[in-house]
Amino acid sequence: MSHSTHFCRRRCKFCKQVHEPGRCEVFQELTKLVRTKVDKKDIAPELQTLLFGEPLN
């Protein structure tokens, strides 16, 4: 069965658009904001791993 790959991709949970992984402008702006303006110790360890690569214990 042949069909457009557009229908196989998932919509981004942040911006509700279909795009390549890691290309969400909303997520990139949110990440930039959190990295610069939020006390890193107030961020959950799971999010620390997502944003910074490892927990900041």
Steps between C-alpha positions, in 0.01 A plus 500: 500500500649830393409829663648832600743487792326814629226281645749275681667778698373607838403851588723686744349519848624858543401673178259243348688513168669219308877549475828317542598405857694779668366768265221637717551874540264511801702231681830671413377834637363334814832322553691827457272674751535224760879485458541871562217622724400216734681380814634166384451341843123553467483284186404132535791256444330356189484845343858574605610196302300614199629859512855462625593140420530389864342572840661789689497329843 
